[in-house]
């Protein structure tokens, strides 16, 4: 995994680790689990810390971001509308033309193999240089 610096004194990966620890409840555990799956799916993923405290995972462009709310951990795929999602992991931001999100609530499990496949698709899409949703991906 490549690392992108968030500041001169602290790499993005450290910021993300601190955020996971600071959450300290099911949200931190969930974010940590999803981070691990992202790193397993793409060993060359770059971790970034943007927009005043948002974990971002990139490979030839943004793959996904994470936000933590009181009742949900949200993973937003920057080009999610262009990805095929046969396992129907996307359950939020479904009306937009570009992004799609996965909202994970306390106690919910995410299909790990389907999530990794979705992330690998996002890497392939970024690496291909294509950015517009295909008609096939919308179905």
Secondary structure as GFF3:
##gff-version 3
##sequence-region A 1 139
A	DSSP	beta_strand	2	3	.	.	.	ID=ss1
A	DSSP	alpha_helix	12	23	.	.	.	ID=ss2
A	DSSP	alpha_helix	26	41	.	.	.	ID=ss3
A	DSSP	beta_strand	46	50	.	.	.	ID=ss4
A	DSSP	beta_strand	54	58	.	.	.	ID=ss5
A	DSSP	beta_strand	62	68	.	.	.	ID=ss6
A	DSSP	beta_strand	73	77	.	.	.	ID=ss7
A	DSSP	three_ten_helix	80	82	.	.	.	ID=ss8
A	DSSP	beta_strand	100	104	.	.	.	ID=ss9
A	DSSP	alpha_helix	112	128	.	.	.	ID=ss10
A	DSSP	alpha_helix	135	138	.	.	.	ID=ss11
###
